[in-house]
């Protein structure tokens, strides 16, 4: 499955070697408890969370990800549909958490292990 990430219209193909991809839904909600203890929950919507992990990745491939992270902007995630090659599901996403500081500067073809990042739909 091909996965692309970047600004809309300029997405980069993410390296597929040693990659694991997980998608899950999560509620965007707010809980409120009144003085008598009653719990109220307001659900604003259901969004997607995507986790992309690499067992190992070389620095030049990791640089694609760190450069996108450095943009600090909404990105476009394109995921190729398994059942229809050449068609994609697209999502507007942000990095959900920062990358470890040790990864914010990728070096040449050094090999990095157990790299993971999370994207959340906006």
Backbone torsions as a table, in degrees:
resi	resn	phi	psi	omega
1	UNK	NA	130.1	177.9
2	UNK	-88.8	137.8	177.9
3	UNK	-127.9	129.4	-179.8
4	UNK	-118.7	144.7	178.8
5	UNK	-143.9	135.2	178.1
6	UNK	167.2	-172.1	174.8
7	UNK	-71.6	151.9	-175.8
8	UNK	-53.9	124.3	-179.7
9	UNK	89.9	-9.7	-179.4
10	UNK	-132.4	44.2	-177.2
11	UNK	-76.8	142.8	176.1
12	UNK	-100.9	142.3	174.7
13	UNK	-72.0	123.5	177.9
14	UNK	-79.3	140.9	-179.8
15	UNK	-56.0	138.9	-177.3
16	UNK	-95.9	-21.0	-177.2
17	UNK	-62.9	131.0	176.4
18	UNK	60.1	23.4	-176.5
19	UNK	-95.6	141.1	172.3
20	UNK	-121.9	136.0	-176.9
21	UNK	-126.6	127.4	177.2
22	UNK	-128.4	140.7	176.1
23	UNK	-128.0	139.6	177.1
24	UNK	-144.3	156.3	174.6
25	UNK	-94.0	149.5	173.6
26	UNK	-144.0	151.3	179.8
27	UNK	-85.0	135.7	168.0
28	UNK	-96.8	107.8	-171.9
29	UNK	-145.0	167.4	176.1
30	UNK	-135.9	129.7	177.6
31	UNK	-99.3	143.5	177.5
32	UNK	-139.6	129.3	177.7
33	UNK	-112.9	127.0	-179.2
34	UNK	-81.5	173.9	-177.6
35	UNK	-60.6	-31.2	-179.8
36	UNK	-84.7	3.5	175.9
37	UNK	95.2	-3.6	179.9
38	UNK	-69.1	133.8	179.9
39	UNK	-98.2	128.0	174.7
40	UNK	-116.4	140.8	180.0
41	UNK	-129.2	125.3	176.4
42	UNK	-105.8	117.7	179.0
43	UNK	-101.3	112.8	-179.4
44	UNK	-79.3	-29.5	-179.6
45	UNK	170.4	174.4	176.1
46	UNK	-112.1	129.0	179.4
47	UNK	-123.5	173.8	-179.4
48	UNK	-108.3	146.1	173.8
49	UNK	-125.1	130.6	-177.1
50	UNK	-119.5	129.3	176.1
51	UNK	-113.8	125.2	178.6
52	UNK	-118.3	122.7	-176.9
53	UNK	-125.5	147.6	175.6
54	UNK	-125.2	127.8	174.4
55	UNK	-65.9	-39.8	171.7
56	UNK	-154.0	150.2	-178.1
57	UNK	-154.0	143.8	178.7
58	UNK	-86.5	155.9	-174.7
59	UNK	-55.6	-39.3	-178.9
60	UNK	-65.5	-33.0	175.5
61	UNK	-76.4	-37.4	177.9
62	UNK	-64.2	-31.9	-180.0
63	UNK	-60.5	-32.4	176.0
64	UNK	-56.9	-45.8	-177.5
65	UNK	-71.0	-44.6	-178.2
66	UNK	-66.9	-33.9	176.7
67	UNK	-65.7	-39.8	177.5
68	UNK	-66.8	-40.6	177.7
69	UNK	-59.7	-40.8	-177.5
70	UNK	-64.4	-20.8	179.5
71	UNK	-66.2	-28.6	178.8
72	UNK	52.6	44.6	-178.3
73	UNK	-138.9	169.9	176.0
74	UNK	-67.7	133.0	-178.5
75	UNK	-115.0	162.1	176.9
76	UNK	-105.2	123.7	177.9
77	UNK	-106.5	123.3	178.2
78	UNK	-116.0	124.3	-179.1
79	UNK	-118.6	121.0	-179.3
80	UNK	-67.7	133.8	178.3
81	UNK	-75.3	133.2	-179.5
82	UNK	-65.3	-39.0	-173.9
83	UNK	-79.9	-14.4	-177.7
84	UNK	-142.3	87.3	-178.1
85	UNK	-54.6	136.8	179.1
86	UNK	89.9	-2.8	174.3
87	UNK	-112.5	151.5	-170.5
88	UNK	-135.2	149.9	164.1
89	UNK	-97.0	135.9	-178.0
90	UNK	-121.0	142.3	-178.7
91	UNK	-139.0	141.7	170.3
92	UNK	-87.3	125.5	-172.1
93	UNK	-137.1	162.1	170.1
94	UNK	-130.3	153.9	170.8
95	UNK	-64.4	127.3	-176.1
96	UNK	-76.5	-29.7	178.0
97	UNK	-141.5	163.6	179.1
98	UNK	-71.7	156.6	172.8
99	UNK	-78.0	148.9	175.2
100	UNK	-55.2	140.4	-177.1
101	UNK	-57.1	-30.3	-179.8
102	UNK	-66.4	-16.7	-178.5
103	UNK	-101.4	-7.1	-173.4
104	UNK	-71.9	-8.8	172.3
105	UNK	-130.1	103.6	-180.0
106	UNK	-87.4	142.1	-176.2
107	UNK	-114.3	122.9	170.3
108	UNK	34.0	-128.5	-178.4
109	UNK	-106.1	26.4	172.4
110	UNK	-60.9	151.2	179.6
111	UNK	-101.2	131.0	178.2
112	UNK	-113.1	146.9	-176.8
113	UNK	-122.3	149.2	174.8
114	UNK	54.2	56.8	178.9
115	UNK	-97.6	134.3	-178.5
116	UNK	-143.5	141.2	173.0
117	UNK	-144.1	155.3	-174.4
118	UNK	-121.0	134.5	175.5
119	UNK	-117.0	138.7	176.6
120	UNK	-121.6	139.0	177.6
121	UNK	-65.6	138.4	178.8
122	UNK	-94.4	NA	NA
